[in-house]
Amino acid sequence: MTPTLHDVARLAGVSIKTVSNVINHHPNVRPATRERVELAITELGYTPNLTARNLRSGRTGAFALAVPDLGLSYFAELAATIIQEAESRGVGVLVEQTGGDREREIELLRSPRRGLTDGLIFSPLGMGQEDVAHLDVAYPLVLLGERIFDGPSDHVTMQNVEAARAATEYLLAQGRRRIAVVGAHAGEVIGSAGLRLAGYRAALDAAGLDYDDDLVGYTTMWHRANGAETMRRLLDRGVAFDAVFGLNDTLALGAMRALQESGLRVPDDVWVVGFDDLDEAQYSIPSLATIDPGQDWIARTAVETLLARIEAPGERGPARRLLADFRLVRRESAPGAAPRD
């Protein structure tokens, strides 16, 4: 016979409510009790009846995740981590790509498909601060990214300005004075590119160095090809620099390829630092120094925050902004000494 919740409770010597709390990952279960219940579940081969549970609760047991482009390594890694975190809590994830198109993002927020899921983790790219009202929706929503701030939904994001400043200060501390930037967006203030460029400029100001727009390479997209192309333009213009700050890792990796093709050696001639700490950064030649912006924490916190909102539908409460910590990851492309505390 198929084991039941009662069977698990009897074998573990606990109440049915305690077994339910363990299955639903409630925090108020003592570790020893949780372990005993999990052992009983494993021994009996018990599988929760999710369909019945969802019918009783009025929930689907899944949420949606909307990202601009899974072809970008950052979003692919982020999505994988979010799915893993959700699955560990017995929740499914429906993934959608928006292509970073503003109209598609707005349509997604009000689409009838939202009724197929219990909530949404949303990373917009085409929408901007002027679209904040579109985030006032009737279902649980957690916002990611740097396109919209101070909206009506919880926002899990990273410290772009502070992290970019730390990357630039690290290069300055190692004696680099002509630091090129790859990946700026012309005229952008709010957004990853605008905020990271602001951090770069803040580090220069603190060091008493003038900002030189000739050192800034502009592009639209953040793929490897854009990093390589932007770097080639800087080299063709004869701009002198001794370090490169790629506003994300894929740009930095593309720029590093262009530098090597031109005969410049990394790090002997030019140091390179990226941003995102993608998995591939540690396997490039040379390995890429970068900023770890707390992606794992962002994924875990986004899932926890959304599920908490789903489980308490009548307790909307004030929107929260949750900021990830960051760290500098020193590797071969910028092999300086660790900064002093």
BARO-939964 format. One record per residue (C-alpha): y, z, x; residue number from 1; residue in three letters. Coordinates in Angstrom, 3 decimals, padded with zeros to 6 digits, always signed. Each point is the difference from the previous one (the first is absolute). Last residue first. Example, Ala and Ser with C-alpha at 12.3 -4.5 7.8 and 13.67 -1.06 7.14 Angstrom:
<rs>
<r v="-001.060" w="+007.140" u="+013.670" n="2" res="Ser"/>
<r v="-003.440" w="+000.660" u="-001.370" n="1" res="Ala"/>
</rs>
This chain:
<rs>
<r v="+046.287" w="+005.975" u="+041.371" n="341" res="Asp"/>
<r v="-000.371" w="-002.452" u="+002.878" n="340" res="Arg"/>
<r v="-000.783" w="-003.630" u="-000.734" n="339" res="Pro"/>
<r v="-003.502" w="-001.179" u="+000.973" n="338" res="Ala"/>
<r v="+000.023" w="-002.041" u="+003.181" n="337" res="Ala"/>
<r v="+000.330" w="-003.738" u="-000.254" n="336" res="Gly"/>
<r v="-002.733" w="-002.555" u="-000.591" n="335" res="Pro"/>
<r v="+001.726" w="-002.492" u="-002.312" n="334" res="Ala"/>
<r v="-002.455" w="-002.877" u="-000.562" n="333" res="Ser"/>
<r v="-002.891" w="+002.141" u="+001.247" n="332" res="Glu"/>
<r v="+000.075" w="+002.613" u="-002.747" n="331" res="Arg"/>
<r v="+002.156" w="+002.892" u="-001.227" n="330" res="Arg"/>
<r v="-000.324" w="+000.808" u="-003.712" n="329" res="Val"/>
<r v="+003.266" w="+001.471" u="-001.301" n="328" res="Leu"/>
<r v="-000.464" w="+002.262" u="-002.992" n="327" res="Arg"/>
<r v="+000.998" w="+000.039" u="-003.652" n="326" res="Phe"/>
<r v="+000.120" w="+002.525" u="-002.844" n="325" res="Asp"/>
<r v="-000.243" w="-001.299" u="-003.553" n="324" res="Ala"/>
<r v="+002.728" w="+000.569" u="-002.576" n="323" res="Leu"/>
<r v="-000.561" w="+000.930" u="-003.653" n="322" res="Leu"/>
<r v="+002.796" w="-000.801" u="-002.448" n="321" res="Arg"/>
<r v="-000.561" w="+001.765" u="-003.309" n="320" res="Arg"/>
<r v="+000.788" w="-000.933" u="-003.599" n="319" res="Ala"/>
<r v="+000.771" w="+002.923" u="-002.285" n="318" res="Pro"/>
<r v="-002.616" w="+001.213" u="-002.497" n="317" res="Gly"/>
<r v="-002.311" w="-002.220" u="-001.998" n="316" res="Arg"/>
<r v="-002.115" w="+002.792" u="-001.406" n="315" res="Glu"/>
<r v="-001.577" w="-001.522" u="-003.112" n="314" res="Gly"/>
<r v="-002.252" w="-002.368" u="+001.921" n="313" res="Pro"/>
<r v="-001.442" w="+002.730" u="+002.256" n="312" res="Ala"/>
<r v="-003.203" w="-001.533" u="+001.413" n="311" res="Glu"/>
<r v="+001.669" w="-003.384" u="+000.539" n="310" res="Ile"/>
<r v="+002.929" w="+001.597" u="+001.847" n="309" res="Arg"/>
<r v="-002.370" w="+001.884" u="+002.321" n="308" res="Ala"/>
<r v="-001.965" w="-003.217" u="+000.514" n="307" res="Leu"/>
<r v="+003.171" w="-001.819" u="+001.058" n="306" res="Leu"/>
<r v="+001.016" w="+002.694" u="+002.476" n="305" res="Thr"/>
<r v="-003.453" w="+000.279" u="+001.560" n="304" res="Glu"/>
<r v="-000.300" w="-003.785" u="+000.363" n="303" res="Val"/>
<r v="+003.482" w="-000.383" u="+001.510" n="302" res="Ala"/>
<r v="-000.596" w="+002.991" u="+002.275" n="301" res="Thr"/>
<r v="-003.214" w="-001.463" u="+001.411" n="300" res="Arg"/>
<r v="+001.515" w="-003.436" u="+000.598" n="299" res="Ala"/>
<r v="+003.206" w="+001.381" u="+001.533" n="298" res="Ile"/>
<r v="-001.944" w="+002.443" u="+002.185" n="297" res="Trp"/>
<r v="-002.159" w="-002.836" u="+001.316" n="296" res="Asp"/>
<r v="+003.110" w="-002.109" u="+000.668" n="295" res="Gln"/>
<r v="+001.821" w="+002.718" u="+001.937" n="294" res="Gly"/>
<r v="+002.628" w="-002.140" u="+001.719" n="293" res="Pro"/>
<r v="-002.028" w="-000.471" u="+003.221" n="292" res="Asp"/>
<r v="+002.617" w="-001.573" u="+002.237" n="291" res="Ile"/>
<r v="-001.187" w="-002.415" u="+002.651" n="290" res="Thr"/>
<r v="-001.176" w="-000.701" u="+003.516" n="289" res="Ala"/>
<r v="-002.135" w="-003.140" u="-000.092" n="288" res="Leu"/>
<r v="-003.147" w="-000.397" u="+002.081" n="287" res="Ser"/>
<r v="+000.475" w="-002.558" u="+002.760" n="286" res="Pro"/>
<r v="-001.935" w="-001.981" u="-001.008" n="285" res="Ile"/>
<r v="-000.399" w="+000.813" u="-003.702" n="284" res="Ser"/>
<r v="-002.682" w="+002.481" u="-001.072" n="283" res="Tyr"/>
<r v="+002.125" w="+003.093" u="-000.740" n="282" res="Gln"/>
<r v="+002.395" w="-002.007" u="-002.156" n="281" res="Ala"/>
<r v="-002.859" w="-001.459" u="-002.082" n="280" res="Glu"/>
<r v="-000.397" w="+003.232" u="-001.965" n="279" res="Asp"/>
<r v="+003.614" w="-000.138" u="-001.115" n="278" res="Leu"/>
<r v="+002.319" w="+002.642" u="+001.439" n="277" res="Asp"/>
<r v="+002.869" w="-000.856" u="-002.399" n="276" res="Asp"/>
<r v="+002.945" w="-000.818" u="+002.359" n="275" res="Phe"/>
<r v="+000.037" w="-001.914" u="+003.281" n="274" res="Gly"/>
<r v="+001.058" w="+000.717" u="+003.576" n="273" res="Val"/>
<r v="+000.176" w="-002.551" u="+002.819" n="272" res="Val"/>
<r v="+000.994" w="+000.431" u="+003.656" n="271" res="Trp"/>
<r v="+001.158" w="-003.034" u="+001.966" n="270" res="Val"/>
<r v="-000.514" w="-001.015" u="+003.619" n="269" res="Asp"/>
<r v="-003.007" w="+002.059" u="+001.111" n="268" res="Asp"/>
<r v="-000.939" w="+001.031" u="-003.576" n="267" res="Pro"/>
<r v="-000.729" w="-002.715" u="-001.068" n="266" res="Val"/>
<r v="+000.404" w="-002.939" u="+002.349" n="265" res="Arg"/>
<r v="+002.441" w="-002.857" u="-000.518" n="264" res="Leu"/>
<r v="-001.414" w="-003.460" u="+000.633" n="263" res="Gly"/>
<r v="+001.351" w="-001.616" u="-003.173" n="262" res="Ser"/>
<r v="-003.450" w="+000.074" u="-001.620" n="261" res="Glu"/>
<r v="-000.164" w="+003.742" u="+000.675" n="260" res="Gln"/>
<r v="+003.303" w="+000.594" u="-001.773" n="259" res="Leu"/>
<r v="-001.078" w="-002.156" u="-002.944" n="258" res="Ala"/>
<r v="-003.242" w="+001.998" u="-000.373" n="257" res="Arg"/>
<r v="+001.922" w="+003.284" u="+000.158" n="256" res="Met"/>
<r v="+002.332" w="-001.206" u="-002.740" n="255" res="Ala"/>
<r v="-002.958" w="-000.724" u="-002.276" n="254" res="Gly"/>
<r v="-001.430" w="+003.456" u="+000.681" n="253" res="Leu"/>
<r v="+003.396" w="+001.617" u="-000.625" n="252" res="Ala"/>
<r v="+000.431" w="-001.864" u="-003.289" n="251" res="Leu"/>
<r v="-003.470" w="+001.099" u="-001.096" n="250" res="Thr"/>
<r v="+000.756" w="+003.574" u="+001.060" n="249" res="Asp"/>
<r v="+003.158" w="+000.410" u="-002.068" n="248" res="Asn"/>
<r v="+003.697" w="+000.103" u="+000.800" n="247" res="Leu"/>
<r v="-000.858" w="-001.291" u="+003.455" n="246" res="Gly"/>
<r v="+002.019" w="+001.842" u="+002.647" n="245" res="Phe"/>
<r v="+000.174" w="-002.036" u="+003.191" n="244" res="Val"/>
<r v="+000.877" w="+001.157" u="+003.513" n="243" res="Ala"/>
<r v="+001.709" w="-001.295" u="+003.172" n="242" res="Asp"/>
<r v="+002.428" w="-002.462" u="-001.557" n="241" res="Phe"/>
<r v="+002.061" w="-003.021" u="+001.069" n="240" res="Ala"/>
<r v="+000.753" w="-002.578" u="-002.708" n="239" res="Val"/>
<r v="-000.465" w="-003.530" u="+001.355" n="238" res="Gly"/>
<r v="+000.342" w="-001.616" u="-003.418" n="237" res="Arg"/>
<r v="-003.478" w="-001.506" u="+000.377" n="236" res="Asp"/>
<r v="-001.418" w="+003.488" u="+000.639" n="235" res="Leu"/>
<r v="+001.517" w="+001.386" u="-003.211" n="234" res="Leu"/>
<r v="-001.248" w="-003.016" u="-001.943" n="233" res="Arg"/>
<r v="-003.488" w="+000.416" u="+001.478" n="232" res="Arg"/>
<r v="+000.002" w="+003.650" u="-001.097" n="231" res="Met"/>
<r v="+000.819" w="-000.956" u="-003.585" n="230" res="Thr"/>
<r v="-002.788" w="-002.579" u="-000.053" n="229" res="Glu"/>
<r v="-002.582" w="+002.428" u="+001.372" n="228" res="Ala"/>
<r v="+000.970" w="+002.746" u="-002.442" n="227" res="Gly"/>
<r v="+000.074" w="-002.427" u="-002.902" n="226" res="Asn"/>
<r v="-003.460" w="-001.315" u="+000.926" n="225" res="Ala"/>
<r v="-001.321" w="+003.557" u="+000.099" n="224" res="Arg"/>
<r v="+001.136" w="+000.579" u="-003.602" n="223" res="His"/>
<r v="+003.058" w="+001.943" u="-001.164" n="222" res="Trp"/>
<r v="+001.868" w="-002.516" u="-002.147" n="221" res="Met"/>
<r v="+003.729" w="-000.785" u="-000.052" n="220" res="Thr"/>
<r v="+001.063" w="-000.032" u="+003.651" n="219" res="Thr"/>
<r v="+002.829" w="+001.269" u="+002.172" n="218" res="Tyr"/>
<r v="-000.182" w="+000.767" u="+003.716" n="217" res="Gly"/>
<r v="+002.499" w="+002.615" u="+001.120" n="216" res="Val"/>
<r v="+001.037" w="+000.082" u="+003.669" n="215" res="Leu"/>
<r v="+002.988" w="-002.284" u="-000.594" n="214" res="Asp"/>
<r v="+001.162" w="+002.556" u="-002.585" n="213" res="Asp"/>
<r v="+000.936" w="+002.368" u="+002.813" n="212" res="Asp"/>
<r v="+000.443" w="+003.646" u="-001.040" n="211" res="Tyr"/>
<r v="+001.938" w="+001.903" u="+002.638" n="210" res="Asp"/>
<r v="-001.665" w="+002.813" u="+001.936" n="209" res="Leu"/>
<r v="+001.151" w="+003.633" u="-000.003" n="208" res="Gly"/>
<r v="-003.559" w="+001.339" u="-000.187" n="207" res="Ala"/>
<r v="+000.541" w="+001.434" u="-003.491" n="206" res="Ala"/>
<r v="+001.454" w="-003.335" u="-001.111" n="205" res="Asp"/>
<r v="-003.012" w="-001.893" u="+001.342" n="204" res="Leu"/>
<r v="-002.382" w="+002.329" u="-001.820" n="203" res="Ala"/>
<r v="+001.952" w="-000.392" u="-003.256" n="202" res="Ala"/>
<r v="-000.111" w="-003.794" u="+000.368" n="201" res="Arg"/>
<r v="-003.808" w="+000.017" u="+000.215" n="200" res="Tyr"/>
<r v="-000.214" w="+002.307" u="-003.004" n="199" res="Gly"/>
<r v="+002.262" w="-002.333" u="-001.985" n="198" res="Ala"/>
<r v="-002.228" w="-002.932" u="+000.996" n="197" res="Leu"/>
<r v="-002.932" w="+001.948" u="-001.422" n="196" res="Arg"/>
<r v="+001.856" w="+000.571" u="-003.271" n="195" res="Leu"/>
<r v="+001.041" w="-003.627" u="-000.406" n="194" res="Gly"/>
<r v="-003.441" w="-001.387" u="+000.831" n="193" res="Ala"/>
<r v="-001.888" w="+002.441" u="-002.226" n="192" res="Ser"/>
<r v="+002.300" w="-000.479" u="-002.977" n="191" res="Gly"/>
<r v="+003.474" w="+001.108" u="-000.994" n="190" res="Ile"/>
<r v="+002.715" w="-001.406" u="+002.305" n="189" res="Val"/>
<r v="-000.913" w="-003.666" u="+000.316" n="188" res="Glu"/>
<r v="+002.753" w="-002.440" u="+001.018" n="187" res="Gly"/>
<r v="-002.222" w="-002.215" u="+002.144" n="186" res="Ala"/>
<r v="-003.549" w="+001.350" u="+000.179" n="185" res="His"/>
<r v="-001.006" w="+001.314" u="+003.435" n="184" res="Ala"/>
<r v="-003.469" w="-000.889" u="+001.329" n="183" res="Gly"/>
<r v="+000.117" w="+000.221" u="+003.795" n="182" res="Val"/>
<r v="+002.415" w="+002.362" u="+001.734" n="181" res="Val"/>
<r v="+000.923" w="-000.370" u="+003.676" n="180" res="Ala"/>
<r v="+000.560" w="+003.065" u="+002.153" n="179" res="Ile"/>
<r v="+002.319" w="-000.480" u="+002.972" n="178" res="Arg"/>
<r v="+000.261" w="+003.497" u="+001.491" n="177" res="Arg"/>
<r v="-003.540" w="+001.050" u="+000.849" n="176" res="Arg"/>
<r v="+000.023" w="+003.016" u="+002.334" n="175" res="Gly"/>
<r v="-003.045" w="+001.855" u="-001.352" n="174" res="Gln"/>
<r v="+002.185" w="+002.177" u="-002.227" n="173" res="Ala"/>
<r v="+001.469" w="-003.147" u="-001.555" n="172" res="Leu"/>
<r v="-003.459" w="-001.203" u="-001.003" n="171" res="Leu"/>
<r v="-000.817" w="+003.357" u="-001.599" n="170" res="Tyr"/>
<r v="+003.378" w="+000.085" u="-001.697" n="169" res="Glu"/>
<r v="-000.773" w="-003.353" u="-001.616" n="168" res="Thr"/>
<r v="-003.337" w="+001.185" u="-001.381" n="167" res="Ala"/>
<r v="+001.547" w="+003.285" u="-001.192" n="166" res="Ala"/>
<r v="+002.838" w="-001.861" u="-001.747" n="165" res="Arg"/>
<r v="-002.547" w="-002.190" u="-001.762" n="164" res="Ala"/>
<r v="-001.820" w="+003.134" u="-001.169" n="163" res="Ala"/>
<r v="+003.172" w="+001.699" u="-001.250" n="162" res="Glu"/>
<r v="+001.232" w="-003.047" u="-001.900" n="161" res="Val"/>
<r v="-003.378" w="-000.840" u="-001.533" n="160" res="Asn"/>
<r v="-001.068" w="+003.485" u="-001.034" n="159" res="Gln"/>
<r v="-002.890" w="-001.011" u="-002.241" n="158" res="Met"/>
<r v="-000.582" w="-000.212" u="-003.744" n="157" res="Thr"/>
<r v="-001.543" w="+001.575" u="-003.071" n="156" res="Val"/>
<r v="+002.273" w="-000.307" u="-003.035" n="155" res="His"/>
<r v="-000.645" w="+001.779" u="-003.312" n="154" res="Asp"/>
<r v="+001.601" w="-001.855" u="-002.893" n="153" res="Ser"/>
<r v="+003.468" w="-000.030" u="-001.592" n="152" res="Pro"/>
<r v="+001.693" w="-001.711" u="+002.965" n="151" res="Gly"/>
<r v="+001.904" w="+001.503" u="+002.906" n="150" res="Asp"/>
<r v="-000.927" w="-002.824" u="+002.403" n="149" res="Phe"/>
<r v="-001.121" w="-003.613" u="-000.366" n="148" res="Ile"/>
<r v="-001.048" w="-002.503" u="+002.694" n="147" res="Arg"/>
<r v="-001.459" w="+002.385" u="+002.570" n="146" res="Glu"/>
<r v="-003.693" w="+000.181" u="-000.755" n="145" res="Gly"/>
<r v="-002.201" w="+001.783" u="-002.505" n="144" res="Leu"/>
<r v="+000.605" w="+000.992" u="-003.624" n="143" res="Leu"/>
<r v="-002.360" w="+002.149" u="-002.039" n="142" res="Val"/>
<r v="-000.229" w="-000.737" u="-003.724" n="141" res="Leu"/>
<r v="-001.568" w="+001.928" u="-002.881" n="140" res="Pro"/>
<r v="+000.469" w="-001.913" u="-003.295" n="139" res="Tyr"/>
<r v="+003.019" w="-000.359" u="-002.311" n="138" res="Ala"/>
<r v="+002.181" w="-001.901" u="+002.465" n="137" res="Val"/>
<r v="+003.430" w="+000.612" u="+001.528" n="136" res="Asp"/>
<r v="-000.642" w="-002.090" u="+003.118" n="135" res="Leu"/>
<r v="+001.874" w="-002.977" u="-001.469" n="134" res="His"/>
<r v="+003.202" w="+002.069" u="+000.137" n="133" res="Ala"/>
<r v="-000.077" w="-000.098" u="+003.814" n="132" res="Val"/>
<r v="+000.489" w="-003.760" u="+000.105" n="131" res="Asp"/>
<r v="+003.408" w="+000.084" u="+001.716" n="130" res="Glu"/>
<r v="-001.626" w="+001.845" u="+002.896" n="129" res="Gln"/>
<r v="-002.151" w="-003.019" u="+000.776" n="128" res="Gly"/>
<r v="-003.004" w="-001.906" u="-001.276" n="127" res="Met"/>
<r v="-001.661" w="-002.634" u="+002.165" n="126" res="Gly"/>
<r v="-002.028" w="+002.382" u="+002.161" n="125" res="Leu"/>
<r v="-001.540" w="+002.468" u="-002.408" n="124" res="Pro"/>
<r v="-002.786" w="+002.481" u="+000.894" n="123" res="Ser"/>
<r v="-001.395" w="+001.426" u="-003.249" n="122" res="Phe"/>
<r v="-002.675" w="+002.630" u="-000.600" n="121" res="Ile"/>
<r v="-000.714" w="-000.324" u="-003.717" n="120" res="Leu"/>
<r v="-001.451" w="+002.109" u="-002.787" n="119" res="Gly"/>
<r v="-002.918" w="+000.541" u="-002.391" n="118" res="Asp"/>
<r v="-001.331" w="-003.548" u="+000.043" n="117" res="Thr"/>
<r v="-000.842" w="-002.743" u="-002.486" n="116" res="Leu"/>
<r v="+003.198" w="+000.646" u="-001.957" n="115" res="Gly"/>
<r v="+001.979" w="-001.136" u="+003.040" n="114" res="Arg"/>
<r v="-001.451" w="-003.438" u="-000.641" n="113" res="Arg"/>
<r v="+002.474" w="-000.349" u="-002.901" n="112" res="Pro"/>
<r v="+002.585" w="-000.810" u="+002.721" n="111" res="Ser"/>
<r v="+003.205" w="+002.039" u="+000.153" n="110" res="Arg"/>
<r v="-000.069" w="+000.932" u="+003.703" n="109" res="Leu"/>
<r v="-001.798" w="-003.224" u="+000.944" n="108" res="Leu"/>
<r v="+002.755" w="-002.112" u="-001.534" n="107" res="Glu"/>
<r v="+002.586" w="+001.756" u="+002.196" n="106" res="Ile"/>
<r v="-002.083" w="-000.640" u="+003.110" n="105" res="Glu"/>
<r v="-000.630" w="-003.627" u="-000.976" n="104" res="Arg"/>
<r v="+003.732" w="-000.535" u="-000.488" n="103" res="Glu"/>
<r v="+000.840" w="+001.537" u="+003.378" n="102" res="Arg"/>
<r v="-002.562" w="-001.966" u="+002.004" n="101" res="Asp"/>
<r v="-001.510" w="+001.986" u="+002.893" n="100" res="Gly"/>
<r v="-003.172" w="-002.059" u="-000.372" n="99" res="Gly"/>
<r v="-000.877" w="+002.321" u="-002.870" n="98" res="Thr"/>
<r v="-003.578" w="+000.843" u="+000.930" n="97" res="Gln"/>
<r v="-002.134" w="+002.128" u="-002.333" n="96" res="Glu"/>
<r v="-002.701" w="+002.581" u="+000.755" n="95" res="Val"/>
<r v="-001.927" w="+001.833" u="-002.744" n="94" res="Leu"/>
<r v="-001.114" w="+003.353" u="+001.401" n="93" res="Val"/>
<r v="-002.886" w="+002.183" u="-001.186" n="92" res="Gly"/>
<r v="-000.038" w="+003.808" u="-000.160" n="91" res="Val"/>
<r v="-002.851" w="+002.331" u="+000.949" n="90" res="Gly"/>
<r v="+002.161" w="+002.156" u="+002.272" n="89" res="Arg"/>
<r v="-001.459" w="-001.424" u="+003.224" n="88" res="Ser"/>
<r v="+000.483" w="-003.404" u="-001.615" n="87" res="Glu"/>
<r v="+003.738" w="+000.589" u="-000.218" n="86" res="Ala"/>
<r v="+000.351" w="+000.923" u="+003.683" n="85" res="Glu"/>
<r v="-002.071" w="-003.014" u="+001.066" n="84" res="Gln"/>
<r v="+002.021" w="-002.328" u="-002.216" n="83" res="Ile"/>
<r v="+003.251" w="+001.396" u="+001.411" n="82" res="Ile"/>
<r v="-001.288" w="-000.443" u="+003.560" n="81" res="Thr"/>
<r v="-001.010" w="-003.610" u="-000.584" n="80" res="Ala"/>
<r v="+003.315" w="-000.771" u="-001.695" n="79" res="Ala"/>
<r v="+001.990" w="+001.398" u="+002.938" n="78" res="Leu"/>
<r v="-002.085" w="-001.960" u="+002.515" n="77" res="Glu"/>
<r v="+000.524" w="-003.259" u="-001.904" n="76" res="Ala"/>
<r v="+003.673" w="+000.807" u="-000.559" n="75" res="Phe"/>
<r v="+000.629" w="+000.519" u="+003.713" n="74" res="Tyr"/>
<r v="-002.113" w="-002.985" u="+001.024" n="73" res="Ser"/>
<r v="+002.021" w="-002.478" u="-002.013" n="72" res="Leu"/>
<r v="-002.379" w="-002.386" u="-001.773" n="71" res="Gly"/>
<r v="-000.296" w="+002.642" u="-002.719" n="70" res="Leu"/>
<r v="+003.461" w="-001.070" u="-001.158" n="69" res="Asp"/>
<r v="+002.603" w="+001.682" u="-002.204" n="68" res="Pro"/>
<r v="-001.879" w="+003.086" u="-001.199" n="67" res="Val"/>
<r v="-000.977" w="+001.207" u="-003.495" n="66" res="Ala"/>
<r v="-002.601" w="+002.750" u="-000.391" n="65" res="Leu"/>
<r v="-001.365" w="+000.668" u="-003.466" n="64" res="Ala"/>
<r v="-001.734" w="+003.124" u="-001.246" n="63" res="Phe"/>
<r v="-003.536" w="+000.695" u="-001.159" n="62" res="Ala"/>
<r v="-001.971" w="+002.547" u="-002.036" n="61" res="Gly"/>
<r v="+001.001" w="-001.697" u="-003.246" n="60" res="Thr"/>
<r v="+001.456" w="+003.066" u="-001.672" n="59" res="Arg"/>
<r v="-000.153" w="+001.288" u="-003.567" n="58" res="Gly"/>
<r v="-001.543" w="+003.249" u="+001.221" n="57" res="Ser"/>
<r v="-003.113" w="-000.095" u="-002.162" n="56" res="Arg"/>
<r v="-000.492" w="-003.735" u="+000.482" n="55" res="Leu"/>
<r v="+000.512" w="+000.384" u="+003.749" n="54" res="Asn"/>
<r v="-002.646" w="+002.713" u="+000.248" n="53" res="Arg"/>
<r v="-002.473" w="-002.042" u="-002.033" n="52" res="Ala"/>
<r v="+000.489" w="-003.017" u="+002.229" n="51" res="Thr"/>
<r v="-000.046" w="+002.077" u="+003.177" n="50" res="Leu"/>
<r v="-003.409" w="+001.507" u="-000.689" n="49" res="Asn"/>
<r v="-000.167" w="+002.007" u="+003.230" n="48" res="Pro"/>
<r v="-002.980" w="-000.826" u="+002.265" n="47" res="Thr"/>
<r v="-002.537" w="+002.746" u="+000.818" n="46" res="Tyr"/>
<r v="-002.569" w="-000.740" u="+002.712" n="45" res="Gly"/>
<r v="-001.523" w="+003.431" u="-000.523" n="44" res="Leu"/>
<r v="+000.137" w="+001.027" u="+003.664" n="43" res="Glu"/>
<r v="+003.372" w="-001.666" u="+000.560" n="42" res="Thr"/>
<r v="+001.637" w="+001.629" u="-003.021" n="41" res="Ile"/>
<r v="-001.516" w="+003.360" u="+000.965" n="40" res="Ala"/>
<r v="+001.352" w="-000.331" u="+003.537" n="39" res="Leu"/>
<r v="+003.442" w="-000.854" u="-001.396" n="38" res="Glu"/>
<r v="-000.103" w="+003.096" u="-002.233" n="37" res="Val"/>
<r v="-000.897" w="+002.284" u="+002.903" n="36" res="Arg"/>
<r v="+002.691" w="-001.536" u="+002.209" n="35" res="Glu"/>
<r v="+002.658" w="+000.470" u="-002.671" n="34" res="Arg"/>
<r v="-001.048" w="+003.629" u="-000.439" n="33" res="Thr"/>
<r v="+000.270" w="+000.667" u="+003.732" n="32" res="Ala"/>
<r v="+003.385" w="-001.779" u="+000.171" n="31" res="Pro"/>
<r v="+001.444" w="+002.041" u="-002.900" n="30" res="Arg"/>
<r v="+001.149" w="-002.156" u="-002.911" n="29" res="Val"/>
<r v="+003.695" w="-000.016" u="-000.953" n="28" res="Asn"/>
<r v="+000.742" w="-003.430" u="+001.505" n="27" res="Pro"/>
<r v="-001.377" w="-002.091" u="-002.879" n="26" res="His"/>
<r v="-001.900" w="-002.975" u="+001.362" n="25" res="His"/>
<r v="-001.191" w="-001.332" u="-003.381" n="24" res="Asn"/>
<r v="-003.678" w="+000.410" u="+000.890" n="23" res="Ile"/>
<r v="+000.643" w="+003.511" u="+001.348" n="22" res="Val"/>
<r v="+001.946" w="+001.037" u="-003.112" n="21" res="Asn"/>
<r v="-002.737" w="-001.386" u="-002.259" n="20" res="Ser"/>
<r v="-002.633" w="+002.035" u="+001.863" n="19" res="Val"/>
<r v="+002.183" w="+003.094" u="-000.416" n="18" res="Thr"/>
<r v="+000.370" w="-000.676" u="-003.737" n="17" res="Lys"/>
<r v="-003.790" w="-000.323" u="-000.348" n="16" res="Ile"/>
<r v="-000.271" w="+003.525" u="+001.360" n="15" res="Ser"/>
<r v="-001.638" w="+000.896" u="+003.309" n="14" res="Val"/>
<r v="-003.487" w="+000.713" u="+001.339" n="13" res="Gly"/>
<r v="-000.201" w="-003.251" u="+001.975" n="12" res="Ala"/>
<r v="-003.295" w="-001.012" u="-001.634" n="11" res="Leu"/>
<r v="+001.164" w="+000.988" u="-003.506" n="10" res="Arg"/>
<r v="+003.396" w="-001.696" u="+000.367" n="9" res="Ala"/>
<r v="-001.598" w="-003.212" u="+001.263" n="8" res="Val"/>
<r v="-002.500" w="-000.036" u="-002.877" n="7" res="Asp"/>
<r v="+002.752" w="+000.642" u="-002.553" n="6" res="His"/>
<r v="+001.994" w="-002.960" u="+001.355" n="5" res="Leu"/>
<r v="-003.038" w="-002.139" u="-000.680" n="4" res="Thr"/>
<r v="-002.889" w="-001.469" u="+001.982" n="3" res="Pro"/>
<r v="-001.533" w="-003.224" u="-001.374" n="2" res="Thr"/>
<r v="-003.585" w="+000.636" u="-001.078" n="1" res="Met"/>
</rs>
